[in-house]
Amino acid sequence: MTVYEELKGKVNSLEEVRILLTAIINSTQDAISVVDENGLGILINPAYTRLTGLTAEDVIGKPPTVDIAEGESMHVQVLRTLQAVKGISMKVGPKRKEVIVNVAPIIVSGKLRGTVGVLQDISEIHKLSEELERAKRLIRHLEAKYTFRDIMGESETIKATIEQAGRAAVTPATVLLRGESGTGKELFAHAIHSSSERQKGQFIRVNCAALADSLLESELFGYVEGAFTGAKRGGKVGLFEEANGGTIFLDEIGEISQNLQTKLLRVLQEREIVKVGDNHSLNVDVRIIAATNANLEEKLRAGKFREDLYYRLNVIPIIIPPLRQRREDIPILIHHLIGSFNQDYGRCVEQVSDDGLQILMRYNWPGNVRELENIIGRAIINMRIGETVVEKHHLPDLTLSMQNALEEPFAGQALQGLSEGDVGFDGLQREWERALLLATLQKTGGNKTKAARELKMSIRNFYYKLERHGLTV
């Protein structure tokens, strides 16, 4: 009877432990699946049923492949190798739910007794990541989007430019950012504002080439009630007034009309604005950061840009180098872009192959970092789900380098006009720009809208450049 009582006590204890373990497994929010040493299901919990849509009747006593919609059974792999696996992506259940799976062997007294798998709903991870990104975007908007830490690169060229911009940031002086399209002028403008004493003030961005002159004037300076047909009752606050105490970033400053140049000069000289339709001036405390990819010196010579405004804007000129002048930064930029696109597209891309990287390193990058971003994004979209390395065949055709463009018939016609007086950097740059415009027009069959899109510039800026070079194609 003593032995019986001891055995009875042990059975009761084991039953209590079993009930406790079952309650723990059933109460966890992670989906759990357990199979025996033969690979047959012996246990699932309610979270598993909620996630996969499969009940105990569908799984218990069945092979471990019964719940897999896409991928291989990790239970089978662990039973075969006795090695745990972690972070495996697959789809399970009739609804093909995307999950991350961790599976480990169950060893009792040195013997394999089965495996246990934990499934996590990846859609929840995506949801949390999106919420985190939204919060980051909101914080960036409140504080200005970017800082100098967001400018990627370790080359001496970009580091010197960042250092120069950092010194400019702590002064109240007007800054003129110069560089080709796609080099990151707006990024530098954000960073300068974020490092200035005005960082808690508004940061207003204006693309001067995107708006017609009359609309741009009313946007920048505001208007009073009745200033023109369609004016809102009560008038409108202009962007300069809205940016009071902060910074206004005027992108494509070289594209504004001479009438607006005069009004902008008054803001820089007198720190006051006059609304459209009003005779009274309004004082504003605004720092101006301007940017352009146009040749302002040539515009001065042609009488299309005011000399006094040029000198008011050109207090601290910062020239942002094109990507081809800092090729050593390309791998760093690619790594950053891959991480960003992985987040956006739900991919797990790790790197670019050596062959692919050589192609990217040799390319001339007329569109600079913006073009690199476009190329990497397209390459990742071209990859199959599960591929982790960007190969050469994933990349678009980058063989149309600047040398190819200059060999086009239109480009040849453009270069015929090169005279002795044009020799020098400015002259060569003008002829290169003219040749590129002609080559792109030929490529698009003379379609100017497509050509502007191909060159990643506004249609207004494209027509301006055509007029500038006297092209009537």
N, C-alpha and C positions, 0 to 999 in steps of 0.2 A: 504493500500500500504506500510505503514511503516513496519508492521509485515511481509509482503511478502518480502520486501527488507532484513529484518533481517534474515529471514529463508533462503533466497537465499545466503546470505553471509556466514551463518553457513554451508550450504551444500557445498559451494565452498571451505571453509576452511577444512571441513572434507575430501573432495575429494583431496585437496592438501596434507593433512596428509597421506591419503591412498596411493597416488602416491609416496610420500617420503618414507613411510615404505616399500612399495613394492620394490622400488629401492634399499633400504638398504639391505633387505632380499636377493634380487637377486644378489647383488654385493659381499656378504660375501662368503668366501671360504669354510665355514662349511656347510655341507648338513643339511637342515632344513625341518622338516615334521610337519604339524599341523593338528589335527583332532578336530571335534566339540564334544559337550557333549555326543553325541550318538556314538562316535567312528568312524565317517565317515570322510575320508580325505577331507580337505578344502583348503590346501595350501602346495605346495612344491617349492623349488627354483632350479635354473639351476645346482648348485653344487650337489644337491640330485640326479638329473638325471644323471650327470656325474659319480657319485659314484655307484649308484645302477643299472643304465641302464633302469630305469622305467620313463615313461613320465607322464604328468598330466592326460592323458586319462586313464593310468593304475591305478592311485591312487585316484584322486578326486572322491568323492562320494562312494568310496569303503571302506570296513572294514580295520582296521590297520594291519591285518595279511597278507595283500596281498603282502607285500614286504619282508616278513621274510622267509629265506631259512633254518635257524637253530636257535632255541631259542624261547622264549616266547615274546609276544607283551608287551613292556613296556608302550605303550599308554593305553592299557586295564588295566594294573596293577595300573597306576597312576589315571585313572578315577575311579577305584574301591576304592583305599585307600586314595586318595587326598595327597599322600606323594611323593615328588620328588625322583627320583632314579638317581644314578651317576655311571659311569664307568662300565656299563654292556657290556660284550662281546657277540656278535652274528654275524651271517652271513646273508646278505641281497641280494636281487636281483637274477636274473637268473645266474649270475656269482659267486654267493655265496661269495661276498666280505666280508672280516673280518672287523668289525667295532667296535668302542666303542660308546655306546649310553648314552646320558644324557636326561632325560625327566622330565618336570615340569608341574604342573597344571596351567591353565589360570583361575584366579578368577577375576570376574568383579562385582563390587557392592555386594560382598559377595556371589555371585553365581558362580558355576562351569560352564565355557563356553567352555571348551575343554582342550587339552594338546598340548605342543610344545616339539618336540624332536630335538636334535642336534646330528648328526652322524659324527664321525671322522674316517678317513681311517687309520686302524692300520698298514697297510703296510708302510705308510709314517713314522710312529713312529719307526717301525723296521728298516727302512732305516737310519733314523737319529741316532738310537742307534748303528747300525753297523758302521756308519761313525765316531761316537764318540769313539767307541772301537778301530777302526783302528788308529785314531789319538793318543789314549792313548798308543797303542802298539808301534807306531812310536816314541813317546816321550820316552817311557821306553827303547826302543832299543838305542836311542841316548844317554841316560843318564845311561844305564844299567837297566835291567828290573825291579828289585825289590829292596826295601829298608827294613829296620828292621820293618817298619810299616806293611809290607805285611806278616810278620810271625805271624800267629794266635796262641793265647794261653795265659792263665792267670795263669797257674800252676807255682809253685815256681821253678820247674825243668827247664821249658823252659825259664822262665824269667832270671834265673841264666845263662843259656847258651847264651841268647841274650846279657846279660850284658858283659859276657866274650868276645863274638865276637865283641861287640862295642869297648871294650878296645883294642882289637887286631887291629881293623880297622884303628885306628889313628897312628899306628906304621908302619914302612916299612918292618917288619919281615915277613918271610914265615909262612903261616898258614896251618896246616894239619887238615882237617875236617874228623872226624871218626864217623861212625854210620852205622846202618843197611840200607839195600836198602829201599828207599821210605821214609826216615825220613826228607828229605829236605836239603840235603847237598848243592845242587846247589843253592837253595834259599838263604842259608847263604852266599855262595860265592858272589852272586850278591850284597847282602846287605853290606858285608864287603867292596867290591869295591866302592859301592855308598857312603859309609861313609868315604872313605879314601881321601887322598890328590890327588889321581890319578883318581878321579871320572870323570873327563873330558876326560881322555884317553880311549883307546880301552879296551874292556873287551872281551877276546877271550876264548871260551869254547872248550875243547877237551875231547872226550871220548876215553881214551887210550885203552879200551877193544874192541872198535868197529872197529879198524883198524889193519891190519896185520903189523908186526914189520917194514918191509921195507917201507911200505906206510906211517906208522906213523912217521918214521924218516924223510922222505922227507917232510911231512906235517909240522912237528915241526921246522925243521932246514932249509928247503929249499934246493935247489940244483942248480948247475951251468949247463950251456949248455953242453950237451954231457956227463953228469954224468952217464947216463945209457940209454939203448935202450928205445926209446919212450919219452925221456926227451924233454920238450918244448924248442923251440928256445929262447935263451935269459935267460933260467933258470927260477927259481921260488922263490919268496919271501916266507920264512917260517913263521909260526905263531908266533914264538918268535920275529922275526923282525917286523912283523906286529903289535904286541902288545907293541912295544917300547914306553915307557912313560906311559904304562897302566898296566893292570893285565892279566895274563893268568891262567885259571882255568883248572887244569889237573885232570879230574875225573877218577876213577878206576886206581889210580897211582900204586897200587900193582900188576897190570897185565903186566907192561912193562918188556921187556927182559933185561938181564944184560948188553947187549951192549948199549942199550938206557939209562940204569941207569948210565953208565959211562959218557955219553955225557951230561945227565941232571945234574950230579954232577958238571961238568965243568961250566955249566951255573950258578949254585948256588954259586960256589966258586969264579970263575973268572969274572962272568958277561959277558961272551962272548960265541959266537956260531961258529961252523964251518959247512958250508954247505956241503951237500953230493957232493963228487967229487972235493972239493976245499981244498987247503992247508992253506988258509989265514983265520984268525979269524976275527970276527965282534963283536964289543962291543954292548951290548943291556942293556937297563935300564927297566927291567921288574920285577914286583912283582909276585911271584908264590903262588897260593892257590891250594893245592892238596886235594884230597878226596879219601877215600877208605872205603870199608866195609870188607876188608880182615884183617886177623890177621897178621900184619907186624912182630910182635915179633916171631911168629912161623916161618914165612918165613926167618927171620934172622937165627934162629937156624938150619933151613934146608939148609942154604946157597943159598937161592933163591932171597935174597934181600941184597943189599950192606949195611953194617953197617954204613959207612961214609955218604951215601945218607940218610939213615934213620934219623941220627942225624941232618943233614942239613934241612930235611923236618919237623922234629918234634920240631921246635923252639917254636911254639905256638900250642899245640894240643887242639882241641875243640871237645868234644864228644857230639854228638847230641842224645838226649834220644829217644828211641823207643816210639811209641804211647801207648803201654801197661803200660809204666811207667809214663804217664801223662794222665790218662783216664779222668780227670776232664776237659780236653780241648776238648774232643770229641763233646759235644754240641755246642761249639763255632765254631769248624771246620765244623760241619754239617750245621750250619746256614750260614756260609760263602759259602760253596759249593752249597747249595740250591740256593742262590742268583746268583751265577755264572751260574749254569745250567738253571735257569729260563731265564737268558739273552741269553744263547746259544740255548735253545730249544723252546723259546717262551712260557714257562709255567708260572703258577701263584702258584706254590707250596709254602706253608707257613711254614710247620714244619713236624717233624717226630712224630708219635704217641708215647704215653708212653710205650706201649708194644714193639714197634719197637726200641725205644731208649734203653730199657733194654737189648735187644738182642745185640745191637751195643756196649753197655757199657761192656757186659760180654765177648765179643769176644776177642781173644788174639792178633789179628792184626799182623800176621807175615809179611805182606807187608806194614805195617805202614800207613802213611797218603796217600800214593799213592793208597793203596788198599782201604782205606776209600773213596777216590774220585771215584774210580771205582765202588764201591758198591752203593754209592748214585746216581751216574749217571745212572747205570742200573735200580735202583729202580724207578727213575723219568721216564725213558723211558717206564717202565712197567705200569705206571699209565695211566688211561683214561683221555682224555681232560676234564678239568673242576674239576678234583679231586685236592684238595689242601693239603691233609695230607698223608704223606708216612706211610702206614700201614704195619703191620707185613708181610702180604702176598705179598707185593710188593718187599720185600727184598729177595735176593738169599739165598740158604741154607748155613748158616754159622756154621753148627754143627761140621764140620771137624776142630776142634781146635787142638792145639798142642798135647793135651792128646790123642785125637783120632789118630793122626799121629803116636804117639809112640806105640799105640796098634797094628799097622799093622805088619804082619809077617816079612817084610823086616827090619822094625825098631827094632823088637825084636832081629833079628840076629845081628844088628849093636851094640845093647847094651850089647850083650854077651861079647864083647871084652873089656869092661870097667874094668880096673885094679886098684889096690890101688894107683899106681903112677899117675893115671889120676884124682884122686879126687881133687876137687877144681874147681873154676869158669872156667878157661881155658879148663880143661879137659872135664867138663860137656858141655861146649859150643861146643867143637869139636864133641862130641858124639851126641849132639842134632842136629848139622848140618848134620852129617852123616846119622842119623836116618831120618831126613826130606828128604834128597836126595833120600833115598831108598823108603820111603813111597810114594813120588811123582812119582818115576819111576814105582812103582807098580800100582799106580792110572792111569797112562798113558799107561800101558801095555808095558813098556820098551822103549817107544818112547822118545828119549832124547830131540828132538826139542820141543815137546809138554810139556815135563817136565820143560824145561828152560822157556818156555812161562808162564807156570803155576806159577813158582816161580818168574816171572818178572825179569829175569836176561838175559844177553846176552848168546848166545850159547857157545861162547868162554869161558866166565867165568864159565859156567856150567861144561864144559869138564875139565876145570882146577880144579874145586872142586872135580869132580869124581876122577881125578888123584891124587889129594892131599890126599883123603881118601882111595885110593887103591881099588876103586870100579870098577869092570869090568862087571857090569850088563848090 
